[in-house]
Amino acid sequence: MAKAKTIYTCTECGGAEPKWQGQCPSCLAWNTLVEGIAETASTSAIASRYAPLAETAGLQKLSEIEAAEVPRQPTGVSEFDRVLGGGLVPGGVVLIGGDPGIGKSTLLLQTLCHIGNARKAIYVSGEESPQQIAMRAKRLGLDASQISLLAEINLEKIISILQVHKPDIAVIDSIQTVYSEALQSAPGSVAQVRECSAQLTRLAKQAGISVILVGHVTKDGAIAGPRVLEHIVDTVLYFEGDQNSSFRLIRAFKNRFGAVNELGVFAMTEKGLREVTNPSALFLSHHSEQVAGSCITVTMEGTRPLLIEIQALVDEAHAPNPKRLCVGLEQNRLAMLLAVLHRHAGVACFDQDVFINAVGGVRISEPAVDLAVLLSIVSSLKNNPLDNKLIVFGEVGLAGEVRPVQRGQERLKEAAKLGFTKAIVPKANVPKQRIAGIEVIGVERLEQALAKVRDL
């Protein structure tokens, strides 16, 4: 069979060129030409081909379509189901990315073994040999008797096998190793990743197969390949974790069938990944006595409230430019909060080095931790420890006001459940009905929060 003719299309303007060039002649953008398959059919041929379909296909009014819940296939791993939005969806395509060795293949092998007795599953491996996968399953003590394994990287062969066996779930590990014979570029190139993902997604929709694609990430943390890969699939998950730590976090950044920004927590053990049912314990330090610069806050990861310890260290600067360093929080926001602290509370840190750390390696993006960050900075600067049974949350504005945050009652209930007895929160987040076991103090401005801390 003759290979299809390839062209190079600009990702910026859509211009097509017969050969690769560094600069697009149409829009003059650099390094935007990517390889693709040339269209062989003429416009008239395409129009005549789809003319009968256009006559028979009927439009539907939205009001006439019956709304129904999308059926779910639970994976048997509750933390994985939480991130997916309840389980896998027939015909859905999930892309899970992460650093090499983080545990992606281990998680998926455990998942397939959990559901292999009830569902037909195929594991397609393009990186490891069947012997390596069998050794991993044996080491983890998994029952893999119902799992079918295919060691193949040719896209056409993979699709033909999936069409013949019609599994409920198929795992492709990884999409960067799969190649199509229709393209001349090497596996892992932009064109190959895009074409293979599109073909597998089309198969998943037509046959109702739940497809999970494993993707590697670049040094910047983004999934390797074209950005359009994340637009093709239904769900995008990122597997995170420090190689020196046993804990792993899996996040949902896109989910057409559930909530985004959900978080699943696992612990890597000798028997594989173990679910962590109380992740708040990971992000709290257990001090034998009260220490200055430590403040507990509550952040929302999707629908789950997490208690996280914010640590601050403020020390005299020994250089002309004081250092501002954040681990787990946004560094530019720290500079803004320090300016608010100076302007509205009279606490100056312009001659101090300020270091902020979110315990446990978690990354916080919501502004609800602003008040906790400022109180931990003041605590370290004054060497005045905060009550270890106190939690703090609230967004701080440039005018010094403390703004309310979403789901305040859920945060307070989670804190009360874990034994915290006092809370400083925005006044608008004070519950109308008292929550048993916790005293809630509402504040409207930063100065009031600092005064309440001194009174405790």
VEXPA-602813 format. One record per residue: y, x, z of N, C-alpha, C in turn; residue in three letters; chain. Coordinates in steps of 0.1 Angstrom, whole numbers. Atoms other than C-alpha are relative to their C-alpha. Layout:
<pts>
> Y  X  Z  Y  X  Z  Y  X  Z  ala  A $
...
</pts>
This chain:
<pts>
> -12  9  0  0  0  0  12  9  0  met  A $
> -12  -8  1  34  14  -10  9  -3  12  ala  A $
> -9  2  -11  58  20  18  13  -7  -4  lys  A $
> -13  7  3  89  -2  20  11  10  -1  ala  A $
> -11  -8  1  121  13  9  9  -1  12  lys  A $
> -8  1  -11  144  22  37  15  3  -3  thr  A $
> -14  -2  1  182  20  40  6  3  14  ile  A $
> -7  -3  -12  207  31  66  12  -9  2  tyr  A $
> -10  10  -2  228  4  81  9  4  12  thr  A $
> -10  -3  -11  260  9  102  0  -11  11  cys  A $
> 0  9  -11  258  -7  136  14  -6  3  thr  A $
> -14  5  -3  296  -12  137  4  -10  -10  glu  A $
> -5  9  11  304  -28  103  -11  -6  -8  cys  A $
> 11  5  8  270  -35  88  -1  5  -14  gly  A $
> 1  -7  13  276  -13  57  -14  7  -2  gly  A $
> 13  -6  3  244  -1  40  2  12  -9  ala  A $
> 0  -12  8  238  34  26  -14  4  -4  glu  A $
> 14  -4  4  208  48  7  -5  12  8  pro  A $
> 5  -12  -8  207  80  29  9  1  12  lys  A $
> -7  -1  -13  218  90  63  12  9  -2  trp  A $
> -12  -8  0  253  104  68  6  0  14  gln  A $
> -6  -1  -14  272  115  99  11  -10  2  gly  A $
> -11  9  -2  301  92  92  -2  -12  -10  gln  A $
> 1  12  9  300  56  78  11  0  -10  cys  A $
> -11  0  10  319  55  45  9  -13  1  pro  A $
> -8  13  0  330  19  51  10  -1  12  ser  A $
> -9  2  -11  344  19  86  4  14  7  cys  A $
> -3  -13  -5  346  57  92  -4  3  14  leu  A $
> 5  -3  -14  327  55  125  -11  11  -1  ala  A $
> 9  -11  0  306  85  135  -13  -4  6  trp  A $
> 14  1  -6  268  85  142  -4  -15  2  asn  A $
> 3  15  -1  264  47  136  -10  -4  -10  thr  A $
> 9  4  11  240  47  106  -14  1  6  leu  A $
> 14  0  -5  204  37  117  -9  -4  -11  val  A $
> 10  3  11  173  34  95  -5  -14  2  glu  A $
> 6  13  0  160  0  85  -7  -2  -13  gly  A $
> 8  3  12  138  -17  59  9  -7  -10  ile  A $
> -8  6  11  155  -26  26  -6  -14  -4  ala  A $
> 4  13  5  154  -62  15  -4  1  -15  glu  A $
> 4  -1  14  134  -65  -17  2  -13  -8  thr  A $
> -1  13  7  137  -102  -25  15  -2  -3  ala  A $
> -13  3  4  168  -114  -43  5  -12  7  ser  A $
> -6  12  -7  192  -140  -30  -6  -13  -5  thr  A $
> 6  12  6  179  -166  -54  -14  -3  4  ser  A $
> 14  1  -4  143  -159  -45  -1  -5  15  ala  A $
> 0  4  -14  151  -163  -8  4  -15  1  ile  A $
> -5  14  0  170  -196  -15  -11  -9  -4  ala  A $
> 11  8  5  141  -210  -35  -11  -1  10  ser  A $
> 11  0  -9  116  -200  -9  2  -9  12  arg  A $
> -3  8  -12  134  -218  20  5  -14  -4  tyr  A $
> -5  13  4  146  -248  0  -9  -11  5  ala  A $
> 8  11  -5  115  -269  8  0  -2  15  pro  A $
> 0  1  -14  117  -260  44  13  -7  5  leu  A $
> -13  6  -4  154  -271  46  -1  -15  -2  ala  A $
> 1  15  2  144  -305  32  -8  -7  11  glu  A $
> 9  6  -10  116  -311  57  4  2  14  thr  A $
> -4  -2  -14  132  -296  88  11  -10  4  ala  A $
> -10  9  -4  151  -322  107  7  4  12  gly  A $
> -8  -3  -12  179  -318  132  -3  -10  11  leu  A $
> 3  9  -12  175  -332  167  13  0  8  gln  A $
> -11  2  -10  202  -346  190  -5  6  13  lys  A $
> 3  -6  -13  203  -328  223  -4  -10  10  leu  A $
> 3  11  -9  202  -361  241  -14  -5  -2  ser  A $
> 14  5  3  168  -369  224  -10  9  5  glu  A $
> 10  -10  -4  151  -337  236  -3  -2  14  ile  A $
> 4  2  -14  131  -341  267  1  13  8  glu  A $
> -2  -12  -8  141  -316  294  -12  1  9  ala  A $
> 12  -3  -8  111  -300  311  1  14  5  ala  A $
> 0  -13  -6  106  -271  334  -9  9  -8  glu  A $
> 8  -9  7  93  -240  318  -12  4  9  val  A $
> 11  -4  -9  57  -234  331  -1  14  3  pro  A $
> 0  -14  -5  51  -203  351  -15  4  2  arg  A $
> 13  -6  -3  21  -180  354  2  10  12  gln  A $
> -2  -10  -11  22  -164  389  -8  12  -2  pro  A $
> 6  -13  2  13  -128  389  -9  4  12  thr  A $
> 8  -4  -12  -2  -127  424  8  10  8  gly  A $
> -8  -10  -7  25  -101  434  13  -8  3  val  A $
> -12  9  -3  52  -122  452  13  7  -2  ser  A $
> -12  -7  3  79  -95  449  3  0  -15  glu  A $
> -1  0  14  73  -93  412  3  -14  -5  phe  A $
> -3  14  4  73  -131  409  14  -3  3  asp  A $
> -14  2  -4  106  -132  428  10  5  -11  arg  A $
> -9  -6  9  123  -109  403  -1  -7  -14  val  A $
> 2  7  13  108  -128  373  5  -14  0  leu  A $
> -4  14  -1  120  -161  386  -11  -10  3  gly  A $
> 12  9  -3  86  -175  397  -12  4  -7  gly  A $
> 12  -4  7  62  -158  373  3  2  -14  gly  A $
> -1  -3  14  56  -150  337  0  -14  -8  leu  A $
> -1  11  8  65  -175  310  -8  1  -13  val  A $
> 7  -1  13  42  -182  280  9  2  -11  pro  A $
> -9  -3  11  58  -167  250  12  9  4  gly  A $
> -11  -8  -4  83  -147  271  -3  14  -1  gly  A $
> 1  -15  1  90  -110  266  8  6  11  val  A $
> -6  -7  -12  97  -88  296  1  14  -3  val  A $
> -2  -15  1  112  -53  293  2  6  13  leu  A $
> -1  -7  -13  107  -31  323  2  15  -2  ile  A $
> -4  -14  2  124  3  324  0  7  13  gly  A $
> -1  -9  -12  124  32  348  -3  14  -3  gly  A $
> 3  -14  2  121  69  352  -15  3  -1  asp  A $
> 14  -3  1  88  86  344  -5  3  14  pro  A $
> 7  -2  -13  64  85  374  6  -8  11  gly  A $
> -6  9  -10  84  58  392  -10  -10  5  ile  A $
> 10  9  -4  54  35  393  -2  -12  -10  gly  A $
> 0  11  9  58  12  362  -15  -4  -4  lys  A $
> 14  2  4  22  16  350  -9  -5  11  ser  A $
> 8  4  -12  8  13  385  3  -15  3  thr  A $
> -4  14  -3  27  -20  391  -7  -9  -10  leu  A $
> 6  9  10  15  -35  358  -15  0  1  leu  A $
> 15  0  -1  -21  -24  363  -4  -9  12  leu  A $
> 3  8  -11  -21  -40  397  2  -15  -3  gln  A $
> -3  14  4  -5  -72  383  -11  -5  -9  thr  A $
> 10  5  9  -31  -75  355  -13  -2  8  leu  A $
> 13  2  -8  -60  -70  380  1  -12  9  cys  A $
> -1  11  -9  -46  -97  402  -2  -13  -8  his  A $
> 1  12  7  -44  -123  374  -11  1  -11  ile  A $
> 10  -1  11  -73  -110  352  -11  -10  2  gly  A $
> 11  10  -1  -98  -134  367  3  -14  -5  asn  A $
> -5  13  4  -77  -164  358  5  -1  -14  ala  A $
> -7  0  13  -60  -153  326  -6  12  -8  arg  A $
> 4  -10  9  -70  -132  296  11  10  -2  lys  A $
> -10  -10  0  -52  -99  297  -4  12  -8  ala  A $
> 3  -12  7  -50  -69  274  11  11  3  ile  A $
> -9  -11  -3  -35  -35  284  0  9  -12  tyr  A $
> -2  -9  11  -22  -15  254  6  13  5  val  A $
> -5  -13  -5  -18  22  263  3  9  -11  ser  A $
> -4  -9  10  1  45  241  2  14  5  gly  A $
> -3  -12  -7  6  73  266  -12  6  7  glu  A $
> 12  -5  -8  -26  76  287  -13  -3  -7  glu  A $
> 13  3  5  -62  78  277  -7  -11  8  ser  A $
> 8  10  -7  -87  51  287  -6  6  13  pro  A $
> 6  -7  -11  -103  76  311  11  1  12  gln  A $
> -10  -1  -10  -70  82  329  3  -13  7  gln  A $
> -3  13  -6  -63  45  334  -12  -5  8  ile  A $
> 12  4  -8  -99  39  346  0  8  13  ala  A $
> -1  -7  -12  -94  67  371  10  -5  10  met  A $
> -10  6  -9  -62  52  384  -5  -13  6  arg  A $
> 5  12  -6  -78  18  388  -11  2  11  ala  A $
> 10  -4  -10  -107  34  407  7  5  13  lys  A $
> -7  -6  -11  -83  54  429  7  -11  8  arg  A $
> -8  11  -6  -63  22  437  -9  -11  6  leu  A $
> 10  10  -5  -95  2  445  2  -13  -7  gly  A $
> -3  12  7  -87  -24  418  -13  -5  -7  leu  A $
> 11  6  8  -112  -48  402  5  -2  -14  asp  A $
> -5  1  14  -105  -42  365  -11  -4  -10  ala  A $
> 11  4  8  -137  -57  352  4  -10  -11  ser  A $
> -4  10  10  -118  -85  334  12  4  -9  gln  A $
> -11  -5  7  -91  -63  319  -5  7  -13  ile  A $
> 4  -7  13  -94  -53  282  11  10  -3  ser  A $
> -9  -12  2  -79  -19  273  -1  4  -14  leu  A $
> -1  -4  13  -67  -8  240  9  13  -1  leu  A $
> -8  -12  2  -55  28  233  4  1  -14  ala  A $
> -5  0  14  -34  25  202  15  0  0  glu  A $
> -14  -1  1  1  32  190  5  -6  -13  ile  A $
> -4  5  13  0  17  155  3  -15  2  asn  A $
> -5  14  -2  20  -16  155  -9  -10  -7  leu  A $
> 8  10  7  0  -33  128  -14  -2  6  glu  A $
> 13  1  -6  -33  -26  145  1  -8  13  lys  A $
> -2  7  -12  -20  -38  178  2  -15  -2  ile  A $
> -2  14  3  -7  -71  163  -12  -7  -4  ile  A $
> 12  7  5  -39  -78  145  -10  -2  11  ser  A $
> 10  2  -12  -60  -73  177  5  -11  9  ile  A $
> -6  11  -9  -36  -96  197  -2  -13  -7  leu  A $
> 2  12  7  -39  -122  170  -14  -5  0  gln  A $
> 15  4  0  -77  -121  170  -4  -5  14  val  A $
> 5  3  -14  -82  -121  208  8  -10  7  his  A $
> -9  10  -6  -52  -143  217  0  1  15  lys  A $
> 0  0  -15  -47  -131  253  12  -8  5  pro  A $
> -11  6  -7  -25  -148  278  12  9  3  asp  A $
> -9  -10  -4  -8  -116  288  -3  13  -7  ile  A $
> 2  -13  7  -3  -83  269  10  10  5  ala  A $
> -9  -11  -5  12  -51  283  0  11  -10  val  A $
> -2  -11  9  26  -25  259  6  12  7  ile  A $
> -5  -12  -8  29  9  276  -1  12  -8  asp  A $
> -13  5  -1  52  21  263  5  -3  -15  ser  A $
> -6  4  13  74  7  234  5  12  -7  ile  A $
> -5  -12  7  87  42  227  -11  8  -7  gln  A $
> 11  -7  7  52  54  216  -5  -8  -12  thr  A $
> 6  9  11  45  25  192  8  3  -13  val  A $
> -7  -2  13  53  30  155  -6  -10  -10  tyr  A $
> 4  8  11  52  9  124  -1  8  -13  ser  A $
> 2  -7  13  38  21  90  11  -3  -10  glu  A $
> -10  4  9  67  3  73  12  10  0  ala  A $
> -11  -10  -2  91  30  86  -5  14  0  leu  A $
> 4  -14  1  90  67  80  5  8  12  gln  A $
> -5  -8  -12  108  77  112  -11  1  10  ser  A $
> 10  -3  -10  90  91  142  0  -11  11  ala  A $
> 0  9  -12  79  70  172  11  3  10  pro  A $
> -11  -2  -10  107  65  197  13  0  -6  gly  A $
> -14  1  6  135  65  171  6  -14  1  ser  A $
> -7  13  -2  160  38  171  -6  -11  -9  val  A $
> 5  10  10  146  21  140  -14  -5  4  ala  A $
> 14  4  -4  110  22  153  0  -9  12  gln  A $
> 0  8  -12  118  8  187  6  -14  -3  val  A $
> -5  13  3  139  -20  173  -10  -8  -9  arg  A $
> 9  8  8  114  -30  146  -13  -4  7  glu  A $
> 12  3  -8  84  -28  169  2  -11  10  cys  A $
> -3  10  -10  101  -48  196  2  -14  -7  ser  A $
> -2  13  7  112  -75  171  -13  -6  -5  ala  A $
> 13  5  5  76  -78  156  -8  -5  12  gln  A $
> 8  5  -12  60  -81  191  7  -12  6  leu  A $
> -6  12  -5  86  -106  202  -3  -12  -9  thr  A $
> 3  11  9  80  -127  171  -15  -5  2  arg  A $
> 14  4  -3  42  -126  178  -1  -8  13  leu  A $
> 1  7  -13  48  -136  215  5  -15  -2  ala  A $
> -6  14  2  69  -167  204  -10  -9  -7  lys  A $
> 9  8  8  44  -178  178  -13  -3  7  gln  A $
> 13  2  -6  12  -173  198  0  -4  14  ala  A $
> -1  4  -14  25  -181  233  -5  10  9  gly  A $
> 5  -11  -8  16  -147  246  11  6  9  ile  A $
> -9  -6  -8  34  -133  276  -1  15  -2  ser  A $
> 0  -15  4  43  -97  265  9  7  10  val  A $
> -8  -9  -9  55  -70  289  1  13  -7  ile  A $
> -3  -12  6  71  -40  273  5  10  10  leu  A $
> -4  -11  -9  74  -7  292  9  9  -8  val  A $
> -10  -9  7  105  14  283  4  11  9  gly  A $
> -6  -12  -8  117  48  294  15  -1  0  his  A $
> -14  0  -1  152  54  304  6  14  -3  val  A $
> -7  -13  3  177  81  294  5  6  13  thr  A $
> -5  -7  -12  194  106  317  11  -8  7  lys  A $
> -10  8  -6  222  80  322  -5  -12  7  asp  A $
> 6  11  -7  197  54  335  -1  -12  -9  gly  A $
> 2  11  9  198  31  304  -13  2  -8  ala  A $
> 12  0  7  167  21  285  1  7  -13  ile  A $
> -1  -8  13  160  46  256  -2  -10  -11  ala  A $
> 1  8  12  165  31  222  13  -8  -2  gly  A $
> -12  8  3  190  7  207  3  -10  10  pro  A $
> -5  10  -10  211  -16  229  -5  -14  -4  arg  A $
> 5  13  5  198  -45  207  -13  -3  6  val  A $
> 13  2  -6  164  -40  224  1  -10  12  leu  A $
> -2  9  -12  178  -57  256  4  -14  -4  glu  A $
> -4  14  5  191  -86  235  -12  -7  -6  his  A $
> 11  6  6  158  -92  218  -9  -7  10  ile  A $
> 10  5  -10  137  -97  249  7  -11  9  val  A $
> -5  10  -8  140  -125  274  4  5  14  asp  A $
> -3  -5  -14  140  -105  307  0  15  -1  thr  A $
> -2  -15  -1  152  -70  315  -1  4  14  val  A $
> 2  -5  -14  139  -53  347  2  15  0  leu  A $
> -1  -15  -2  148  -19  360  -8  3  13  tyr  A $
> 8  -5  -11  124  0  383  8  12  6  phe  A $
> -8  -10  -6  144  22  407  -6  6  12  glu  A $
> 5  -6  -12  137  46  435  2  15  -1  gly  A $
> -1  -14  -1  141  81  447  -14  6  0  asp  A $
> 13  -6  1  112  104  438  -4  6  14  gln  A $
> 4  -5  -13  114  118  473  -2  -11  11  asn  A $
> 3  11  -9  111  84  489  -11  -9  -5  ser  A $
> 11  8  4  82  61  490  4  -15  -4  ser  A $
> -4  14  2  102  29  485  5  -1  -15  phe  A $
> -4  2  13  108  14  451  7  -14  -1  arg  A $
> -7  13  2  132  -14  440  -1  -4  -15  leu  A $
> 1  6  13  128  -36  410  11  -11  -1  ile  A $
> -11  9  1  159  -55  398  0  -7  -14  arg  A $
> -1  8  13  165  -82  371  14  1  -4  ala  A $
> -13  0  5  195  -76  350  3  -10  -11  phe  A $
> -1  11  10  188  -103  324  -13  -8  2  lys  A $
> 12  9  -2  165  -133  328  4  -14  -6  asn  A $
> -3  13  6  166  -163  305  -7  -12  7  arg  A $
> 7  11  -6  142  -182  327  1  1  16  phe  A $
> -2  -1  -15  155  -173  362  14  6  3  gly  A $
> -13  -6  -5  183  -158  383  0  15  -3  ala  A $
> -2  -15  1  197  -123  376  3  6  13  val  A $
> -3  -8  -12  203  -96  402  -9  -3  11  asn  A $
> 10  1  -10  172  -105  420  -6  14  3  glu  A $
> 5  -13  -5  156  -77  440  -14  -1  6  leu  A $
> 14  -1  -6  119  -68  447  -2  13  6  gly  A $
> 1  -13  -7  110  -41  472  -15  3  2  val  A $
> 14  -5  -2  78  -21  472  0  13  7  phe  A $
> 2  -13  -6  64  9  491  -12  6  -7  ala  A $
> 11  -8  7  43  35  472  -9  6  10  met  A $
> 10  -5  -9  11  42  491  -11  6  -8  thr  A $
> 12  -6  7  -22  59  483  -8  -11  -7  glu  A $
> 7  11  7  -35  25  473  9  -8  -9  lys  A $
> -9  7  10  -7  17  449  13  -5  7  gly  A $
> -13  6  -5  25  -3  454  -3  -12  10  leu  A $
> 2  11  -10  26  -25  485  13  -7  2  arg  A $
> -12  9  -1  50  -54  489  6  2  14  glu  A $
> -7  -1  -12  77  -51  515  6  -14  3  val  A $
> -5  14  -2  83  -86  530  13  0  8  thr  A $
> -13  0  -8  112  -76  553  8  13  -4  asn  A $
> -7  -12  5  133  -52  532  12  4  8  pro  A $
> -12  -4  -8  163  -53  556  -4  12  10  ser  A $
> 4  -10  -9  143  -30  579  1  14  -6  ala  A $
> -1  -13  7  145  -3  552  14  6  0  leu  A $
> -14  -4  2  182  -2  551  8  1  13  phe  A $
> -6  -1  -14  189  -1  589  -5  13  7  leu  A $
> 4  -11  -8  188  31  609  -2  -4  14  ser  A $
> 3  4  -14  173  29  644  5  11  9  his  A $
> -6  -10  -9  197  48  667  -5  -3  14  his  A $
> 4  2  -15  186  54  703  12  -5  8  ser  A $
> -13  4  -6  223  49  712  10  -3  -10  glu  A $
> -11  4  10  255  36  696  6  13  -5  gln  A $
> -6  -12  6  270  61  672  13  -5  -8  val  A $
> -12  3  7  305  62  657  -2  1  -15  ala  A $
> 1  0  14  309  54  620  -11  -8  -6  gly  A $
> 11  8  5  281  30  617  3  -15  1  ser  A $
> -3  14  0  285  -7  607  -10  -7  -8  cys  A $
> 11  8  7  259  -33  597  7  -11  -8  ile  A $
> -6  11  9  268  -57  568  -12  -7  -6  thr  A $
> 10  9  7  249  -84  549  5  -1  -14  val  A $
> -3  2  14  248  -83  511  -10  -9  -6  thr  A $
> 9  9  7  232  -107  487  -5  7  -13  met  A $
> 6  -5  12  207  -94  461  -7  -12  -6  glu  A $
> 5  12  5  202  -125  440  0  -11  10  gly  A $
> 1  11  -10  190  -152  464  -4  5  14  thr  A $
> 5  -5  -12  180  -128  491  11  8  8  arg  A $
> -10  -7  -8  203  -117  520  -7  13  6  pro  A $
> 5  -13  -5  198  -80  530  10  6  9  leu  A $
> -8  -7  -10  211  -63  561  0  15  -4  leu  A $
> -1  -14  4  224  -28  552  10  7  9  ile  A $
> -9  -8  -9  239  -1  574  9  8  -9  glu  A $
> -10  -8  7  271  14  561  4  11  10  ile  A $
> -4  -12  -9  278  49  575  12  7  -6  gln  A $
> -12  -8  4  311  67  574  2  12  8  ala  A $
> -4  -12  -6  321  102  582  14  4  -4  leu  A $
> -14  -4  3  358  110  585  2  13  8  val  A $
> -2  -14  -7  366  147  592  13  6  -6  asp  A $
> -13  -6  5  397  168  589  -3  8  -12  glu  A $
> 1  -7  13  402  182  554  4  14  1  ala  A $
> -3  -14  0  401  219  549  4  5  -14  his  A $
> -5  -3  14  414  218  513  12  -8  -3  ala  A $
> -12  7  3  446  207  497  -3  -15  -4  pro  A $
> 4  13  5  428  177  481  -12  -5  8  asn  A $
> 11  5  -8  408  157  506  -11  -7  -9  pro  A $
> 11  5  8  373  146  494  -2  -15  3  lys  A $
> 3  14  -1  364  110  488  -14  -2  -7  arg  A $
> 14  1  5  326  105  483  -7  -12  4  leu  A $
> 8  12  -3  305  74  481  -14  1  -6  cys  A $
> 13  0  4  268  71  479  -5  -15  1  val  A $
> 4  14  -1  256  36  470  11  -10  -2  gly  A $
> -11  9  2  291  21  466  10  6  -11  leu  A $
> -9  -4  11  319  23  440  11  9  6  glu  A $
> -9  -10  -5  341  54  446  15  -5  -2  gln  A $
> -14  4  3  373  39  430  4  -11  10  asn  A $
> -4  11  -10  371  9  454  3  6  14  arg  A $
> -3  -7  -13  370  33  484  15  5  0  leu  A $
> -14  -5  0  404  48  473  9  -12  2  ala  A $
> -8  12  -2  418  13  471  0  -5  15  met  A $
> 1  5  -14  405  3  506  7  9  9  leu  A $
> -7  -10  -8  419  35  521  15  -3  -1  leu  A $
> -15  4  2  454  25  507  3  -12  8  ala  A $
> -2  13  -8  450  -10  522  0  3  15  val  A $
> 1  -4  -14  440  5  555  13  7  5  leu  A $
> -13  -7  -4  471  27  556  12  -10  0  his  A $
> -12  8  2  496  1  544  0  -12  10  arg  A $
> 0  12  -8  485  -29  565  -6  2  14  his  A $
> 5  -2  -13  467  -14  595  6  13  7  ala  A $
> -6  -12  -5  487  18  599  -9  11  3  gly  A $
> 10  -11  -2  456  40  598  0  9  -12  val  A $
> -2  -10  11  462  71  577  -12  9  -1  ala  A $
> 11  -9  3  434  91  561  3  10  -11  cys  A $
> -4  -8  11  454  111  536  -3  15  2  phe  A $
> 4  -14  -3  445  144  554  -14  1  5  asp  A $
> 14  0  -5  409  135  561  -10  -1  -12  gln  A $
> 11  2  10  377  139  541  -8  -13  4  asp  A $
> 7  13  -3  360  105  539  -13  -1  -9  val  A $
> 13  2  6  323  101  531  -7  -13  4  phe  A $
> 7  13  -3  305  67  528  -14  1  -6  ile  A $
> 14  0  4  268  62  526  -6  -14  3  asn  A $
> 8  12  -3  247  30  522  -15  5  2  ala  A $
> 13  -5  -5  215  37  541  -12  -6  -9  val  A $
> 12  5  7  182  35  522  0  2  -15  gly  A $
> -1  -3  14  195  45  488  3  -13  -9  gly  A $
> -4  12  8  205  9  478  14  1  -6  val  A $
> -13  0  6  234  4  455  6  -14  1  arg  A $
> -7  12  -3  260  -22  464  11  -2  -10  ile  A $
> -11  2  10  283  -37  438  9  -12  4  ser  A $
> -9  12  -3  297  -69  455  11  5  10  glu  A $
> -11  -4  -9  331  -67  474  -2  -5  14  pro  A $
> 2  6  -14  316  -85  505  -1  11  10  ala  A $
> 2  -11  -10  311  -51  521  13  7  3  val  A $
> -13  -7  -2  348  -41  521  3  1  14  asp  A $
> -4  0  -14  355  -51  557  -9  9  8  leu  A $
> 10  -8  -7  323  -33  569  4  15  -3  ala  A $
> -4  -14  4  334  -1  550  12  4  8  val  A $
> -12  -4  -7  368  -1  566  -2  1  15  leu  A $
> 2  -1  -14  356  -8  601  -9  13  4  leu  A $
> 7  -13  -2  331  21  598  8  12  -1  ser  A $
> -10  -11  2  359  44  586  8  1  13  ile  A $
> -9  -1  -12  381  35  616  -9  4  12  val  A $
> 9  -4  -10  351  38  639  -3  15  1  ser  A $
> 2  -15  1  344  74  627  13  7  3  ser  A $
> -13  -7  -2  381  84  627  4  0  15  leu  A $
> -3  1  -14  386  71  663  -11  5  9  lys  A $
> 12  -3  -8  351  82  674  -3  -11  10  asn  A $
> 2  12  -9  347  47  688  -12  -8  -6  asn  A $
> 12  7  6  311  33  682  2  -15  1  pro  A $
> 0  14  0  308  -3  672  -13  -5  7  leu  A $
> 12  6  -6  284  -27  689  -12  0  -9  asp  A $
> 12  -1  9  249  -22  675  -6  -14  -3  asn  A $
> 4  14  2  244  -60  676  10  -8  -8  lys  A $
> -11  7  8  275  -67  654  -3  2  -15  leu  A $
> 0  -1  15  274  -75  617  14  -4  -5  ile  A $
> -13  2  6  305  -76  595  -2  -2  -15  val  A $
> -2  1  15  312  -89  560  12  -7  -3  phe  A $
> -13  6  4  342  -100  540  6  9  -11  gly  A $
> -7  -7  11  362  -90  509  15  2  5  glu  A $
> -13  -3  -4  395  -73  516  9  1  -12  val  A $
> -10  0  11  425  -79  493  10  10  1  gly  A $
> -11  -10  0  454  -56  484  11  -4  10  leu  A $
> -11  4  -10  477  -77  507  -6  1  14  ala  A $
> 5  -2  -14  454  -70  537  -8  -13  4  gly  A $
> 7  12  -4  438  -105  537  -15  2  -1  glu  A $
> 15  -1  0  401  -110  544  -4  -13  -7  val  A $
> 4  11  8  387  -133  517  -14  -4  2  arg  A $
> 14  5  -2  356  -155  520  -10  5  -11  pro  A $
> 11  -4  9  323  -146  503  -10  -11  -2  val  A $
> 10  10  3  295  -166  488  -11  0  10  gln  A $
> 12  1  -9  266  -179  509  2  6  13  arg  A $
> -2  -6  -13  281  -170  542  -10  -4  10  gly  A $
> 9  5  -10  258  -192  562  -14  6  -1  gln  A $
> 13  -7  2  227  -176  546  0  14  6  glu  A $
> -2  -14  -6  240  -142  556  -1  0  15  arg  A $
> 0  1  -15  246  -153  592  -14  -4  5  leu  A $
> 13  3  -4  212  -169  595  -10  11  0  lys  A $
> 9  -12  1  195  -138  583  3  10  11  glu  A $
> -3  -9  -11  214  -117  608  -5  -5  14  ala  A $
> 5  6  -13  206  -141  637  -15  1  1  ala  A $
> 15  -1  0  169  -140  627  -4  14  4  lys  A $
> 4  -14  -3  169  -102  630  6  5  13  leu  A $
> -4  -3  -14  185  -103  665  14  4  2  gly  A $
> -14  -4  -2  222  -97  659  7  -12  7  phe  A $
> -6  11  -9  244  -116  684  15  -2  -3  thr  A $
> -15  2  2  280  -111  671  2  2  -15  lys  A $
> -4  -1  14  296  -114  637  15  -1  -2  ala  A $
> -14  1  4  331  -107  623  0  -4  -15  ile  A $
> 1  5  14  335  -127  591  13  -6  -4  val  A $
> -12  7  4  363  -143  570  0  -14  7  pro  A $
> -1  12  -7  376  -174  587  -5  -12  -8  lys  A $
> 6  11  8  366  -196  558  -15  0  0  ala  A $
> 14  -1  -1  330  -185  563  -6  -4  13  asn  A $
> 5  4  -13  328  -196  599  -7  -14  -1  val  A $
> 7  13  1  301  -224  600  6  -11  9  pro  A $
> -5  11  -8  311  -258  612  -9  -3  12  lys  A $
> 10  2  -10  279  -261  632  -4  14  5  gln  A $
> 3  -13  -6  271  -232  656  -15  4  -4  arg  A $
> 13  -6  3  242  -210  645  -6  6  13  ile  A $
> 5  -4  -13  219  -204  675  -2  15  0  ala  A $
> 3  -14  -3  218  -169  689  11  10  -5  gly  A $
> -10  -9  5  249  -155  672  14  -6  2  ile  A $
> -14  4  -2  287  -156  680  8  4  -12  glu  A $
> -7  -2  12  308  -159  649  15  0  3  val  A $
> -15  -2  -1  344  -146  649  6  0  -13  ile  A $
> -7  1  13  366  -156  620  13  7  0  gly  A $
> -13  -7  1  395  -134  609  6  -3  -14  val  A $
> -7  3  12  421  -139  582  7  13  -6  glu  A $
> -6  -12  4  436  -104  580  -7  13  6  arg  A $
> 7  -12  -5  424  -68  584  5  4  14  leu  A $
> -4  -4  -13  446  -62  614  -7  -8  11  glu  A $
> 7  8  -10  429  -91  632  -14  5  2  gln  A $
> 13  -6  -2  395  -76  625  0  12  8  ala  A $
> -1  -12  -9  405  -43  640  3  -3  14  leu  A $
> -3  4  -13  419  -60  670  -12  -7  7  ala  A $
> 12  6  -5  387  -80  675  -10  10  4  lys  A $
> 10  -10  -3  366  -49  673  4  8  13  val  A $
> -4  -6  -12  387  -33  700  -3  -8  13  arg  A $
> 2  8  -11  383  -63  722  -15  -2  4  asp  A $
> 14  2  -2  345  -64  719  -6  11  10  leu  A $
</pts>
